[in-house]
Amino acid sequence: MIAAESTELFVGPRTALLQVVRLSSPALVGPVHAHVSGPGLRSPRHGGSLGLGPFGYELCVDVSEHSPGAVVPAQVVVRSSAGEETCAFPLVVGSPGWTVHLVGHVAADAPFSALRAHLDLALTDPAYRFAVTSVELLQPYWDTFPQHRPVLLRLISEGRVEVVGAESNVVGVPPVLSALPVGSPLACSSLGEAERAVYSSFLALRSGAAAPHVMLPVGVARDAPNPWMTAIHHDWSARYTWPRVVCSLPRDYYVRGSVPVPRASEDDSPAAVFASHASRLTGAAFPVAALSRAAVAHPREAFDLQSDVVSRSLKALTSTVESSVVVWNPAASACTDIVSVHLPCARNVHVECDGVVLPTLVDGVTVTFLARDVPGCGWRTYSLVEDEVDHGWKRGYGTEIASTHYVLSYDPIASLIAVDGPVLEAPRLVGPISVWHSEVGEKMVGSTAVVLWNGVGHLGPSSLVGVLGSRSPSCGTLPSVAPSSTERPDLGPVAPEVTPVFARYWLHEPAPLGGLPANVRLEVLGPGRLRVVAVSDGPEFSGVVRLSLPAGWSASWEALPVSIPAGGHVSAEVRLEAPRTPGCYPVRAVLEGLPFEVYDVALLTVPEWDADDPVEVLWMASTPCSVTVRPGSSSLVRVVVASGAHGDLPVQARLLSPRSSWELVGPFCVGGLLPAQGRLPLDFSFSAPPWATPGRWSAVVRVTAGSLVRTTAPISLEVAD
């Protein structure tokens, strides 16, 4: 049974295009001849035999008398050694002029070998192009292989490599696209299968295209180039005129294809919104470094950075508004939600707004109330007035609580909780339970506490932020012009708090806060020989590289002044004399001249060291099993790291714990210098404020020293009743 199907493929010169009709039949044997007939259709009756292409037998038809999209009743006559067959089919006139942009790409967390494979292919086949989807990959690669910089820069200038994402002084070319869309892995077993897959993607993508161009990222972002990409580029162009299928870049698709570039998503987090207003109102610089780092950092570090920015911004904003309490709304529209503020000490107060007494909950030092209609990107002020009324929680009866929006019932047989009202996931709570009432809501306490606030239609955290202030107007929006002021506070950190910074930081974390305009690297050339390489990722850099040697070692030089041109690098060899004592010895190269020190380290061994019975370089000497505090108290979480190396090692330790504990334990990262064959305590603080609720979490501490990584056993953190 013969089957015929029109395609969107065209062959021939652009002034005399022929549309491809696809023929298929399991019965076709030997040379195949065919022609198509129909109104306004022409195909050669006595042409040569049909070629077998990626889509089957391909018959060329002149459809020039019809417009694209027209449906023409057609008939195909096919002759082969098996005989002659006829098939009627609707020929849908195709649309020539389309281009499929195949974009090779490599991601931020890909190994260097993957980027090198893309680079090698681009140098081997001039048709190949690829996108680097983040500077987070490109800068470490350039710092490690500065000799490849001229080649990469040449390929970028030639339009064969493109960096997608944030702007960077590494590349110097503004990115067209902030992120690359998801594409196809194109995991195929043959070239024909790969070409059919690309054609299928083209048909799917073109329906929503704003111009006769579609973009298809190809390959796995952390792997070497897809093996079919350049083969498709060359084979397709030899077969078909339209659609064009070419190796390309996002810039080609958007700029040359006149396709609207999607707008980069704006940071609408509370930190960004409050910082933007504080910057405009006070004249302080917007905390670009802190928020840029937060966008790529570990979620815990991002939380700390954003919280710090929010705190500094609200402090700056609140200094311009006099009131007892200022409630800030980072959203664009007005908001009604619950607000809590923590007083320095317990006071019996109620909340007033414009002289109207509001329902108030006073729970220890925490005052909670409902803030209504706080203007979008604005504020509303409230007064705290002392009185002698009990505004606290009061014990209730039964197994049910309610608010203006929900009713929550506890079933002791099922242990489930049921929430009446809009569809919500019922919180998990195990009895025995008690219920409590207040002026602003009700709560149920069992294995955990669930609160229903009056006037609030959700069970999540509030979207409003309350800050203690002094006294003034009751409501307002932020002014558009900053008042004159000599005090312009920093709205966020501008440099890493834990230093020195490890030169190969990408093994453990993103680029340091504020960026790394220069770097240093140690290469082991052989016994007693090292190469020191200093690189500049920004403007011209001048500084000093100092060697930090273990006791008993000497070097041909210990300090090297460096002057590096913008984007350049310098290198120098150093010869070392080792002691006779066997063991592992850290040799560090420290780059001075930045706001903080950067170091690389090489772990060298004396040849007589018995490798069959090695000394452990880094291990956890002491880890607490559990740490318990009560509301209003704090305790240290101390881990002790030890080393058998014959030299000092800078270390950093990061405490990893669940989200609900982040406000209780910190900081996220601490550091110190681990002495040779010594121990170093690393301390975190576990502090429960007076309003903390009981809970238990499991945490670990991850310690890094150069490229070495060690992780503690789990530590139980508990806030007890």
Phi, psi and omega per residue, in radians:
M1 nan 2.091 -3.134
I2 -1.436 2.521 3.067
A3 -2.251 2.392 3.125
A4 -2.199 2.455 -3.105
E5 -2.567 2.273 3.064
S6 -1.295 2.630 3.137
T7 -2.164 3.113 3.033
E8 -1.698 0.289 -3.109
L9 -1.604 2.452 3.095
F10 -2.290 2.549 3.090
V11 -2.249 2.994 3.093
G12 1.592 3.069 3.113
P13 -1.130 2.682 -3.052
R14 -1.147 -0.353 3.121
T15 -1.531 -0.162 -3.141
A16 -2.532 1.110 -3.048
L17 -1.268 2.575 3.025
L18 -2.148 2.322 3.134
Q19 -1.503 2.492 -3.096
V20 -1.561 2.232 2.975
V21 -1.857 2.303 -3.062
R22 -1.658 2.229 3.123
L23 -2.002 2.454 3.094
S24 -2.578 2.492 3.083
S25 -2.975 2.346 3.092
P26 -1.259 -0.207 -3.059
A27 -1.626 -0.097 -3.100
L28 -1.234 2.235 -3.093
V29 -2.318 2.408 3.084
G30 1.252 -2.829 3.130
P31 -1.068 2.428 -3.106
V32 -1.996 2.236 3.068
H33 -2.118 2.477 -3.108
A34 -2.713 2.743 2.955
H35 -2.577 2.719 -3.122
V36 -1.983 2.427 3.051
S37 -2.239 2.680 -3.141
G38 2.861 2.947 -3.115
P39 -1.005 2.099 3.087
G40 1.238 0.261 3.139
L41 -1.941 2.467 3.117
R42 -2.425 2.341 2.997
S43 -2.559 2.609 -3.056
P44 -1.130 2.280 3.122
R45 -1.457 -0.442 -3.043
H46 -2.163 0.573 3.108
G47 -1.324 -3.098 3.117
G48 -1.263 3.109 3.122
S49 -1.203 2.667 -3.084
L50 -1.319 2.538 3.056
G51 -1.484 2.611 3.085
L52 -1.685 1.882 -3.092
G53 -1.830 -2.940 -3.123
P54 -1.061 -0.395 -3.055
F55 -1.910 0.268 -3.098
G56 1.856 -2.743 3.043
Y57 -1.308 2.280 -3.009
E58 -1.993 2.064 -3.117
L59 -1.891 2.265 -3.078
C60 -1.648 2.295 -3.052
V61 -2.246 2.361 3.053
D62 -1.444 2.002 -3.130
V63 -2.040 0.390 -2.994
S64 -1.120 -0.312 3.135
E65 -1.419 -0.085 -3.082
H66 -2.076 2.714 3.102
S67 -1.549 2.654 3.089
P68 -0.964 2.402 3.141
G69 1.663 -0.287 3.131
A70 -1.154 2.505 3.100
V71 -1.881 2.071 -3.043
V72 -2.017 2.195 3.055
P73 -1.168 2.210 -3.030
A74 -2.348 2.802 3.092
Q75 -2.392 2.376 3.120
V76 -2.022 2.383 3.050
V77 -1.968 2.168 -3.063
V78 -2.104 2.292 3.104
R79 -2.157 2.347 3.066
S80 -2.602 -3.072 3.137
S81 -1.086 -0.378 3.129
A82 -1.432 -0.152 -3.139
G83 2.201 -2.842 -3.120
E84 -2.038 2.385 3.104
E85 -2.288 2.661 3.108
T86 -2.198 2.465 -3.117
C87 -2.492 2.225 3.022
A88 -1.584 2.467 3.140
F89 -2.733 2.701 3.066
P90 -1.459 2.127 3.102
L91 -1.638 1.990 3.093
V92 -1.589 2.037 -3.098
V93 -1.167 2.199 -3.074
G94 -1.396 3.087 -3.128
S95 -2.048 1.813 3.095
P96 -1.295 2.959 3.036
G97 1.775 0.034 -3.101
W98 -1.510 2.678 3.056
T99 -2.272 2.300 3.049
V100 -1.808 2.063 -3.134
H101 -1.653 1.885 3.058
L102 -1.502 2.099 -3.064
V103 -1.992 1.927 2.964
G104 -1.288 2.589 -3.076
H105 -2.671 2.688 3.104
V106 -2.385 2.384 -2.933
A107 -1.623 3.040 -3.041
A108 -1.148 -0.604 -3.052
D109 -1.810 0.388 3.083
A110 -1.318 2.651 3.048
P111 -1.168 2.741 3.142
F112 -0.996 -0.583 -3.107
S113 -1.083 -0.563 3.127
A114 -1.191 -0.797 3.097
L115 -1.091 -0.697 3.134
R116 -1.103 -0.654 3.124
A117 -1.132 -0.702 3.080
H118 -1.129 -0.728 3.140
L119 -1.121 -0.761 -3.139
D120 -1.094 -0.704 3.134
L121 -1.149 -0.685 3.113
A122 -1.105 -0.593 3.122
L123 -1.345 -0.459 -3.128
T124 -1.462 -0.749 -3.087
D125 -2.075 1.897 -3.105
P126 -1.045 -0.290 -3.139
A127 -1.325 -0.378 -3.007
Y128 -1.373 2.405 3.054
R129 -2.347 2.665 3.092
F130 -2.652 2.748 3.127
A131 -1.904 2.378 2.980
V132 -1.670 2.041 -2.951
T133 -1.446 0.104 3.063
S134 -2.925 2.469 3.034
V135 -1.155 -0.391 3.131
E136 -1.016 -0.463 3.042
L137 -1.527 -0.757 -2.993
L138 -1.151 -0.746 -3.100
Q139 -1.131 -0.805 3.063
P140 -1.044 -0.650 3.129
Y141 -1.123 -0.760 3.134
W142 -1.170 -0.639 3.113
D143 -1.168 -0.568 -3.120
T144 -1.452 -0.621 -3.128
F145 -2.189 1.192 -3.096
P146 -1.107 -0.363 3.118
Q147 -1.192 -0.288 3.117
H148 -1.538 -0.105 -3.071
R149 -1.024 -0.819 -3.123
P150 -1.017 -0.670 3.141
V151 -1.159 -0.790 3.140
L152 -1.104 -0.760 3.132
L153 -1.121 -0.645 3.098
R154 -1.132 -0.758 3.138
L155 -1.143 -0.617 3.086
I156 -1.157 -0.782 -3.122
S157 -1.171 -0.498 3.113
E158 -1.436 -0.046 -3.140
G159 1.324 0.523 3.139
R160 -1.966 -0.181 3.003
V161 -2.342 2.404 3.141
E162 -2.345 2.399 3.073
V163 -1.707 2.184 -3.138
V164 -1.828 2.426 3.069
G165 2.209 -2.519 -3.074
A166 -1.320 2.707 3.059
E167 -1.172 2.602 -3.116
S168 -2.603 2.556 3.074
N169 -1.323 -0.088 3.115
V170 -1.213 -0.765 -3.046
V171 -1.651 -0.782 -3.141
G172 1.431 0.091 3.107
V173 -2.010 2.114 -3.134
P174 -1.073 2.280 -3.140
P175 -1.251 2.501 3.070
V176 -1.370 -0.612 -2.992
L177 -2.124 2.424 3.135
S178 -1.484 -0.421 3.123
A179 -2.709 2.689 -3.115
L180 -1.750 2.302 3.130
P181 -1.175 2.814 3.120
V182 -1.211 2.437 -3.119
G183 -2.120 -2.457 -3.077
S184 -2.083 2.339 3.065
P185 -1.211 -0.355 3.130
L186 0.880 0.871 3.116
A187 -1.471 1.537 -3.035
C188 -2.132 2.769 -3.108
S189 -1.718 -0.149 3.141
S190 -2.631 2.847 3.119
L191 -1.115 -0.733 3.126
G192 -1.060 -0.747 3.106
E193 -1.099 -0.698 3.129
A194 -1.139 -0.708 3.130
E195 -1.169 -0.659 3.082
R196 -1.148 -0.652 3.111
A197 -1.138 -0.710 3.100
V198 -1.127 -0.727 3.131
Y199 -1.100 -0.723 3.097
S200 -1.087 -0.724 3.106
S201 -1.123 -0.692 3.098
F202 -1.024 -0.823 3.135
L203 -1.069 -0.650 -3.127
A204 -1.276 -0.631 -3.041
L205 -1.438 -0.511 -2.987
R206 -1.233 -0.376 -3.106
S207 -1.105 -0.517 -3.141
G208 -1.844 0.242 -3.071
A209 -1.395 2.451 3.119
A210 -1.518 -0.227 3.129
A211 -2.566 2.899 -3.098
P212 -1.293 0.886 3.128
H213 -2.448 2.447 2.985
V214 -2.289 2.577 3.135
M215 -2.009 2.298 -3.137
L216 -2.256 1.690 2.998
P217 -1.047 2.363 -3.017
V218 -2.159 2.362 3.046
G219 1.808 3.041 3.091
V220 -1.655 2.256 -2.912
A221 -1.126 -0.306 -3.101
R222 -1.905 0.190 -3.084
D223 -1.996 3.103 3.025
A224 -1.148 2.951 -3.115
P225 -1.002 2.586 3.059
N226 -1.092 2.287 -3.021
P227 -1.197 -0.284 -3.076
W228 -1.653 -0.166 -2.925
M229 -1.127 -0.922 -3.130
T230 -1.248 -0.518 3.091
A231 -1.115 -0.708 3.085
I232 -1.111 -0.783 -3.134
H233 -0.929 -0.830 -3.066
H234 -1.355 -0.782 -3.071
D235 -1.194 -0.731 -3.095
W236 -1.095 -0.791 -3.110
S237 -1.130 -0.458 3.084
A238 -1.342 -0.361 -3.082
R239 -1.724 -0.782 -2.910
Y240 -2.188 2.621 3.050
T241 -1.573 -0.797 3.095
W242 -2.365 2.564 -0.182
P243 -1.233 2.614 3.005
R244 -1.253 2.391 3.049
V245 -2.177 1.954 -2.985
V246 -2.367 2.595 2.935
C247 -1.140 2.325 -2.981
S248 -2.642 -3.068 3.117
L249 -2.274 2.773 3.065
P250 -0.949 -0.651 -3.135
R251 -1.068 -0.688 3.110
D252 -1.105 -0.739 -3.097
Y253 -1.165 -0.805 -3.047
Y254 -1.422 -0.810 -3.038
V255 -1.395 -0.988 -3.098
R256 -1.246 -0.516 3.127
G257 -1.496 0.024 -3.134
S258 0.932 0.651 3.109
V259 -1.612 2.315 3.128
P260 -1.022 2.259 3.126
V261 -1.362 2.208 3.113
P262 -1.110 2.420 3.140
R263 -1.212 2.423 3.075
A264 -1.129 2.433 3.130
S265 -1.145 2.315 -3.134
E266 -1.479 2.571 3.100
D267 -1.347 1.826 3.140
D268 -1.854 0.396 3.088
S269 -1.177 2.713 3.077
P270 -0.928 -0.648 -3.130
A271 -1.072 -0.802 -3.123
A272 -1.193 -0.713 -3.111
V273 -1.154 -0.862 -3.128
F274 -1.129 -0.697 3.133
A275 -1.122 -0.667 3.128
S276 -1.094 -0.777 3.122
H277 -1.183 -0.731 3.141
A278 -1.129 -0.651 3.108
S279 -1.103 -0.782 -3.128
R280 -1.201 -0.656 -3.042
L281 -1.371 -0.652 -3.044
T282 -1.847 -0.208 -3.093
G283 1.466 0.042 3.115
A284 -1.231 2.644 -3.140
A285 -1.218 2.437 3.086
F286 -1.139 2.371 -3.037
P287 -1.363 1.193 -3.092
V288 -1.052 -0.795 -3.068
A289 -1.069 -0.806 -3.092
A290 -1.135 -0.785 -3.088
L291 -1.312 -0.539 3.059
S292 -1.151 -0.739 3.090
R293 -1.129 -0.725 -3.134
A294 -1.062 -0.523 -3.096
A295 -1.193 -0.390 -3.074
V296 -2.139 -0.036 -3.029
A297 -1.417 2.996 2.984
H298 -0.980 2.467 -3.085
P299 -0.912 -0.615 3.123
R300 -1.183 -0.775 3.117
E301 -1.137 -0.680 3.098
A302 -1.056 -0.727 3.101
F303 -1.055 -0.800 -3.133
D304 -1.116 -0.759 -3.137
L305 -1.123 -0.801 -3.133
Q306 -1.154 -0.676 3.092
S307 -1.102 -0.693 3.115
D308 -1.118 -0.761 3.121
V309 -1.113 -0.756 3.111
V310 -1.050 -0.808 -3.114
S311 -1.079 -0.804 -3.135
R312 -1.171 -0.706 -3.111
S313 -1.164 -0.769 -3.140
L314 -1.169 -0.600 3.068
K315 -1.097 -0.749 3.122
A316 -1.165 -0.732 -3.139
L317 -1.186 -0.779 -3.080
T318 -1.159 -0.441 3.106
S319 -1.144 -0.300 3.134
T320 -1.659 -0.091 -3.115
V321 -2.210 2.135 -3.109
E322 -1.642 2.107 3.120
S323 -3.006 2.920 3.068
S324 -1.206 -0.820 3.132
V325 -2.376 2.330 3.035
V326 -1.993 2.181 3.098
V327 -1.821 2.163 -3.081
W328 -1.889 2.472 3.129
N329 -2.082 1.952 -3.130
P330 -1.401 -0.219 -3.090
A331 -1.347 2.839 -3.102
A332 -1.356 -0.350 -3.111
S333 -2.006 2.802 -3.139
A334 -1.049 2.617 -3.025
C335 -2.461 2.467 2.986
T336 -2.048 2.172 -3.107
D337 -2.823 2.964 3.140
I338 -1.379 2.567 -3.133
V339 -2.363 2.424 3.056
S340 -2.211 2.422 3.006
V341 -2.243 2.648 -3.090
H342 -1.953 2.117 -3.114
L343 -1.434 2.731 3.105
P344 -1.081 -0.537 3.106
C345 -2.614 2.817 -3.084
A346 -1.144 2.291 3.085
R347 -2.447 2.609 3.091
N348 -1.629 1.808 -3.042
V349 -2.391 2.865 2.879
H350 -2.227 2.892 -3.081
V351 -1.780 2.407 3.060
E352 -2.201 2.581 3.043
C353 -2.339 2.039 -3.086
D354 0.972 0.653 3.115
G355 1.433 -0.073 3.133
V356 -1.620 2.225 3.123
V357 -1.304 2.253 -3.133
L358 -1.829 2.605 2.992
P359 -0.951 2.335 -3.004
T360 -2.366 2.487 2.995
L361 -2.034 2.192 3.040
V362 -2.008 1.980 -3.109
D363 -2.161 1.622 -3.038
G364 1.193 -2.075 3.137
V365 -1.681 0.047 -3.073
T366 -1.735 2.234 3.095
V367 -1.949 2.208 -3.089
T368 -2.185 2.429 3.130
F369 -2.728 2.926 3.109
L370 -1.656 2.110 3.087
A371 -1.703 2.077 -3.066
R372 -1.760 2.452 2.963
D373 0.894 0.852 3.049
V374 -1.280 2.179 -3.044
P375 -1.011 2.558 3.082
G376 -1.047 2.346 -3.080
C377 0.891 0.666 -3.103
G378 -2.520 -2.764 -2.997
W379 -2.584 2.838 2.996
R380 -2.479 2.475 -3.071
T381 -1.897 2.655 -3.096
Y382 -2.421 2.727 3.114
S383 -1.924 2.530 3.002
L384 -1.826 2.107 -3.058
V385 -2.076 2.199 -3.138
E386 -1.266 2.515 3.064
D387 -2.633 -2.998 -3.138
E388 -2.089 0.413 3.139
V389 -1.641 2.485 3.095
D390 -1.412 1.925 -3.140
H391 -1.841 0.405 -3.065
G392 -1.616 -3.036 3.066
W393 -1.241 2.493 3.112
K394 -2.198 2.315 -3.062
R395 -1.130 2.362 3.117
G396 -2.003 -2.913 -3.104
Y397 -2.285 2.814 3.061
G398 1.575 -2.925 -3.081
T399 -2.258 0.593 -3.097
E400 -2.513 2.450 3.007
I401 -2.270 2.830 -3.074
A402 -2.618 2.747 3.004
S403 -2.348 -3.015 3.101
T404 -1.174 -0.279 -3.091
H405 -1.973 -0.558 -2.975
Y406 -2.344 2.770 2.927
V407 -2.193 2.267 -3.114
L408 -2.104 2.170 -3.098
S409 -2.089 2.524 3.127
Y410 -1.916 2.250 3.118
D411 -1.876 1.881 -3.075
P412 -1.140 -0.429 3.136
I413 -1.239 -0.807 3.126
A414 -1.491 -0.240 -3.008
S415 1.093 -0.300 -2.772
L416 -1.001 -0.729 -2.411
I417 0.432 2.427 3.090
A418 -1.905 2.317 3.114
V419 -1.971 2.090 3.069
D420 -1.576 2.512 -3.110
G421 2.160 -2.703 3.096
P422 -1.017 2.752 -3.086
V423 -1.131 2.086 3.096
L424 -2.423 2.658 3.039
E425 -1.326 2.136 -3.101
A426 -1.179 2.339 3.111
P427 -1.197 2.597 3.132
R428 -1.474 2.241 -3.115
L429 -2.638 2.319 3.141
V430 -2.040 2.362 -3.106
G431 -1.381 -3.115 0.111
P432 -1.190 2.690 -3.057
I433 -2.138 2.784 2.994
S434 -2.333 2.661 3.132
V435 -2.040 2.580 -3.064
W436 -2.401 2.538 -3.113
H437 -2.116 2.660 3.048
S438 -2.618 3.136 3.133
E439 -1.227 -0.387 -3.040
V440 -1.961 -0.094 -3.137
G441 2.966 -3.079 -3.132
E442 -2.300 2.684 3.139
K443 -2.401 2.687 3.072
M444 -2.099 2.251 -3.064
V445 -2.060 2.180 3.037
G446 -2.517 -2.118 3.054
S447 -1.136 -0.399 2.988
T448 -2.545 -3.107 -3.135
A449 -2.031 2.384 3.071
V450 -2.143 2.234 -3.096
V451 -2.039 2.341 2.989
L452 -1.906 2.027 -3.113
W453 -1.652 2.363 3.076
N454 -1.142 2.374 3.103
G455 1.440 0.047 -3.108
V456 -2.024 2.184 -3.063
G457 -1.674 0.441 3.113
H458 -2.581 2.899 3.100
L459 -1.887 0.096 -3.100
G460 -1.559 -3.030 3.133
P461 -1.205 2.731 -3.135
S462 -1.238 2.562 3.075
S463 -1.591 -0.037 3.103
L464 -1.766 2.726 -3.133
V465 -2.205 2.190 3.107
G466 -1.809 2.413 -3.112
V467 -2.321 2.363 3.055
L468 -1.220 2.357 -3.137
G469 -2.416 -2.454 3.067
S470 -2.100 -1.654 -3.112
R471 -2.861 2.410 3.118
S472 3.140 -2.507 -3.048
P473 -1.099 2.893 -3.033
S474 -1.608 -0.400 -3.072
C475 -2.763 2.700 3.094
G476 3.087 3.001 3.000
T477 -2.023 2.824 -3.021
L478 -1.265 2.370 3.099
P479 -1.138 2.714 -3.069
S480 -1.608 -0.174 -3.105
V481 -2.126 2.321 -3.128
A482 -1.301 2.344 3.066
P483 -1.244 2.760 3.108
S484 -1.206 2.311 -3.112
S485 -2.726 2.459 3.094
T486 -1.550 -0.310 -3.119
E487 -1.681 1.988 3.120
R488 -2.156 1.615 -3.034
P489 -1.235 2.656 2.996
D490 -1.216 2.296 -3.131
L491 -1.620 0.058 3.099
G492 -3.055 2.824 3.100
P493 -1.128 2.638 -3.090
V494 -2.061 -0.068 -3.118
A495 -2.627 2.796 3.132
P496 -1.047 2.449 3.103
E497 -1.463 -0.500 -3.134
V498 -1.869 2.024 -3.123
T499 -2.291 2.877 0.039
P500 -1.270 2.874 3.138
V501 -1.644 2.299 3.105
F502 -1.245 2.285 -3.056
A503 -1.036 -0.645 3.116
R504 -1.697 0.930 -3.072
Y505 -0.968 -0.534 -3.039
W506 -1.110 -0.246 3.051
L507 -1.194 -0.371 -3.039
H508 -2.228 -0.424 -2.976
E509 -2.828 2.976 3.046
P510 -1.229 -3.126 3.136
A511 -1.007 2.562 -3.111
P512 -0.995 2.650 3.119
L513 -0.980 2.238 -3.113
G514 1.555 -0.086 3.119
G515 1.532 2.970 -3.120
L516 -2.281 1.596 -3.057
P517 -1.241 -0.236 3.096
A518 -2.607 2.737 -3.072
N519 -2.597 2.977 -3.115
V520 -2.437 2.621 3.140
R521 -2.520 2.517 3.067
L522 -1.911 2.292 3.059
E523 -2.071 2.278 3.082
V524 -1.512 2.028 -3.114
L525 -1.619 -0.440 -3.110
G526 2.914 -3.104 3.122
P527 -0.994 2.102 3.097
G528 1.298 0.212 -3.135
R529 -2.304 2.235 3.089
L530 -2.231 2.708 2.943
R531 -2.054 2.303 3.068
V532 -1.819 2.219 3.124
V533 -2.110 2.184 3.055
A534 -1.976 2.340 -3.056
V535 -2.214 2.664 3.047
S536 -1.989 2.194 3.080
D537 -1.794 0.102 -3.137
G538 -2.443 -2.315 3.130
P539 -1.276 -3.121 3.099
E540 -0.968 2.412 -3.067
F541 -2.238 2.388 3.043
S542 -2.214 2.332 3.141
G543 -2.937 -2.794 -3.099
V544 -2.386 2.372 2.970
V545 -1.777 2.128 3.125
R546 -1.971 2.435 3.065
L547 -1.611 2.328 3.038
S548 -1.896 1.910 -2.999
L549 -1.824 2.518 3.022
P550 -1.155 2.816 3.132
A551 -1.026 2.370 3.108
G552 1.602 -0.109 3.129
W553 -1.729 2.652 3.033
S554 -2.365 2.784 -3.077
A555 -2.405 2.750 3.124
S556 -1.160 -0.398 2.961
W557 -2.707 2.686 -3.135
E558 -2.114 -0.225 3.092
A559 -2.451 2.296 -3.103
L560 -2.290 1.865 3.035
P561 -1.154 2.408 -3.134
V562 -2.249 2.471 3.019
S563 -2.286 1.933 -2.959
I564 -2.004 2.228 3.075
P565 -1.176 2.825 -3.137
A566 -0.967 2.188 3.131
G567 1.263 0.175 -3.070
G568 -1.788 -3.011 3.102
H569 -2.686 2.702 3.052
V570 -2.313 2.732 -3.139
S571 -2.515 2.733 3.109
A572 -2.682 2.474 3.076
E573 -1.542 2.672 3.088
V574 -2.391 2.391 3.104
R575 -1.821 2.404 -3.052
L576 -2.046 2.535 2.992
E577 -1.978 2.130 -3.056
A578 -1.714 2.694 3.038
P579 -1.319 3.093 -3.087
R580 -1.636 -0.185 -3.131
T581 -1.245 2.140 -3.125
P582 -1.203 2.665 3.114
G583 2.625 -3.050 3.119
C584 -1.813 2.299 -3.043
Y585 -2.211 2.062 3.056
P586 -1.395 2.201 3.013
V587 -1.954 2.180 -3.072
R588 -1.969 2.505 2.946
A589 -1.940 2.123 -3.068
V590 -1.977 2.184 3.117
L591 -1.649 2.113 3.106
E592 -1.902 2.612 3.136
G593 2.222 -0.201 3.032
L594 -1.666 3.005 3.066
P595 -1.086 -0.264 3.111
F596 -2.528 2.796 -3.127
E597 -1.429 2.553 3.052
V598 -2.143 2.408 -3.101
Y599 -2.406 2.652 2.897
D600 -2.145 2.717 -3.068
V601 -2.385 2.448 3.024
A602 -2.060 2.243 3.108
L603 -1.615 1.858 -3.083
L604 -1.818 2.569 -3.139
T605 -2.101 2.497 3.024
V606 -1.332 2.325 -2.986
P607 -0.952 -0.548 -3.088
E608 -1.309 -0.103 -3.140
W609 -1.094 2.276 -3.103
D610 -1.301 1.762 -3.089
A611 -1.179 -0.355 3.116
D612 -1.334 -0.291 3.097
D613 -2.340 1.133 -3.002
P614 -1.257 2.708 3.022
V615 -1.493 2.291 3.116
E616 -1.149 2.249 -3.104
V617 -1.343 -0.678 -3.043
L618 -2.536 2.278 3.054
W619 -2.684 2.834 3.117
M620 -1.515 2.016 -3.090
A621 -1.516 -0.484 -3.083
S622 -2.701 2.295 3.106
T623 -2.460 2.223 3.108
P624 -1.221 2.534 3.071
C625 -1.316 -0.655 -3.110
S626 -2.711 2.690 3.054
V627 -2.373 2.242 -3.080
T628 -2.174 2.354 3.044
V629 -2.300 2.884 3.036
R630 -2.016 2.761 3.115
P631 -0.888 2.278 -3.130
G632 1.570 0.089 -3.131
S633 -2.272 2.994 -3.128
S634 -2.550 2.868 3.126
S635 -2.686 2.705 3.073
L636 -1.391 2.491 2.893
V637 -1.882 1.761 -3.027
R638 -1.916 2.187 2.959
V639 -2.018 2.611 -3.118
V640 -2.098 2.207 3.125
V641 -1.890 2.536 -3.085
A642 -2.292 2.785 -3.107
S643 -2.457 2.504 3.010
G644 -1.780 0.069 -3.127
A645 -1.292 2.662 -3.135
H646 -1.605 0.819 3.121
G647 -3.049 2.766 -3.114
D648 -1.242 2.589 3.114
L649 -2.326 2.113 2.981
P650 -1.166 2.379 3.125
V651 -2.258 2.683 2.989
Q652 -2.272 2.528 -3.133
A653 -2.264 2.336 3.141
R654 -2.110 2.275 -3.137
L655 -1.640 2.108 -3.089
L656 -1.920 2.117 -3.085
S657 -2.609 2.920 -3.127
P658 -1.111 2.736 -3.089
R659 -0.944 -0.708 -3.051
S660 -1.197 -0.150 3.132
S661 -1.809 -0.064 -2.980
W662 -1.094 -0.559 -3.132
E663 -1.382 -0.098 -3.069
L664 -1.839 -0.514 -3.022
V665 -2.230 2.387 -3.125
G666 3.131 -3.076 -0.003
P667 -1.268 3.051 3.133
F668 -1.131 -0.681 -3.043
C669 -2.326 2.353 2.995
V670 -2.272 2.880 -3.125
G671 -2.590 3.048 3.121
G672 3.131 3.109 3.136
L673 -1.900 1.966 3.135
L674 -1.402 2.030 -3.066
P675 -1.239 2.776 3.139
A676 -0.992 2.261 3.130
Q677 0.820 0.680 -3.102
G678 -2.256 -2.898 -3.118
R679 -2.263 2.700 -3.135
L680 -2.446 2.082 3.034
P681 -1.365 2.424 3.108
L682 -2.147 2.068 -2.958
D683 -1.926 2.349 2.952
F684 -2.090 2.766 -3.116
S685 -1.921 2.262 3.059
F686 -1.933 1.803 -3.008
S687 -2.164 2.201 3.094
A688 -1.871 2.020 3.097
P689 -1.165 2.887 -3.104
P690 -0.996 -0.471 -3.099
W691 -1.593 0.094 -3.101
A692 -1.149 2.513 3.070
T693 -1.711 2.638 -3.127
P694 -1.047 2.587 3.119
G695 -3.086 2.901 -3.138
R696 -2.442 2.408 -3.099
W697 -2.416 2.712 3.045
S698 -1.866 2.322 -3.105
A699 -2.316 2.752 2.974
V700 -2.339 2.751 3.058
V701 -1.987 2.226 -3.138
R702 -1.865 2.087 -3.066
V703 -1.897 2.337 3.079
T704 -2.172 2.465 3.026
A705 -2.435 1.821 -2.972
G706 1.078 -2.237 3.126
S707 -1.537 -0.096 -3.118
L708 -1.347 2.517 3.128
V709 -2.366 2.305 3.041
R710 -2.356 2.541 -3.110
T711 -2.249 2.405 -3.133
T712 -1.305 2.912 2.915
A713 -1.202 2.791 -3.137
P714 -1.024 2.479 3.105
I715 -2.020 2.228 3.113
S716 -1.499 2.150 3.075
L717 -1.925 2.241 -3.063
E718 -2.389 2.329 2.899
V719 -1.755 1.933 -3.045
A720 -1.592 2.835 3.077
D721 -1.104 nan nan
